[in-house]
Amino acid sequence: MTTGWRSIPIPERMRHLDRDHRGYPIFAMAFRDRDGRPHFTINDDLLRHQMLVEERCSLCGTKLFRGRWFVGGPSSALHPRGAYVDPPMHDECVHYALRVCPYLATPGYNKLIENRKVLPESGAVFARHENVGPIQPSLFVAVLARGQTVLSEGLGEYIKPKRPYMRMEYWRHGQRLDDAEGERIARQEMFVDTGEATGEAT
């Protein structure tokens, strides 16, 4: 849990969401098991598909604008074939999540912890594109785009933001990094992950 996260105001767009026992807003497409318990690291695949079709924010669930934010590891944003699993978000929603969400803002958070507690027959679906990046990257790259293209590969749907990006930000442990430092770390991590040089983001 990030230090002082309760002092960060919940955006008005997210105030209608239910809260978990810690007080975190339960994002719109979070999977809930048979007991009603939300799993923050697992998407409800039916809701995820609905968000994509209706172009709704994956956090607050309301309609997106033309410009929308995507968050993932460096490969998702910078690799020429990079793609996202999670649908895009509003500006205020994504910046709240980048500062508060345990997976995005807490060092060493293990994305597999909750996955291991959900049985396959529960209906949960967890997918990972080859260029989405590691389970928890060393930093996250947020990009603002003017729209998206949805790709179908096998049984999955992946999202490619339209390029060139309108804006790009680098985040680590709930804090935005200087652009030059963030880009250096991101490209270094991509080289380690892929073992090859990568293309430009725009």
Beta strands, then each sheet from edge to edge (+ up, - down):
strand 1: 30-32
strand 2: 38-43
strand 3: 68-72
strand 4: 140-145
strand 5: 148-153
strand 6: 156-161
strand 7: 167-172
strand 8: 175-176
sheet 1: 1+ 2-
sheet 2: 3+ 4- 7+ 8-
sheet 3: 5+ 6-
end
